[in-house]
């Protein structure tokens, strides 16, 4: 729907891209297959959401490579997830090239719905569905935040808490627009983590936003991929710790 979908292997990881933009990937395990450790730093945000509600249910807008759902479900065996993906080619490529997607589907802990987020969330509101956690991580053919205002409002209404992968600048009109949209839907974004603190403050970046009140000690106590002793798992643990150090508490103006 948005261009060529292709999967490629790097020395350490398998990734999925749409045209020129990588949509995530998983580090290869000792057998050469993509394992549970996500390559992208921002997916640590999903692990924070899991630490908050380890036995919860979630709905995620956007499948990407499937690395985010794989990481979340691998680290939290009591969590179950519905992922809404509009592009059937992306779904087929994930199932073909990222075998853990199919594994979690077979276990009944992962459900992938091929539908637009707008249609699915509207149907869910009509059916009075509800989830513990809502994840916003959608791509619509541009390198920017891509969850539409009404979809974000619906996500807030349908979930106890939301965790958003916002792509952009924190000091921007669009950031404040996201924050005000969440407020009008009945919640307040209260915290933000910078996943790319090495970039200049004027550069767009992955920011994890949430309205969750998960205590800091809960996030500190969580150890990503604790049962895996590998270099990628070690890197992921270090990245998680680094992101925790770059938290900002949001005020009423978004500052």
Buried (B, 14 or more C-beta within 10 A) or exposed (E): EBEEBEBEEEEBBBBBBBEEEBBBBBBBBEEEEBBBBBBBBBBBBBBBBBBBBBEBBBBBBBBBBBBBBBBBBBBBEEBBBBBBBBBEEBBEBBBEBBBBBBBBBEEEBBEBBBEBBBEBBBEBEEEEBEBBBBBBBBBBEEEEBBBBEBBBBBBBBBBBBBBBBBBBBBEBEEBBBBBEBBBEBEBEBBBBBBBBEEEEEEEBBBBBBBBBEBEEEEBEEBBBBEEBEBEBBBBBBEBBEBBBEBEBEBEEEBE
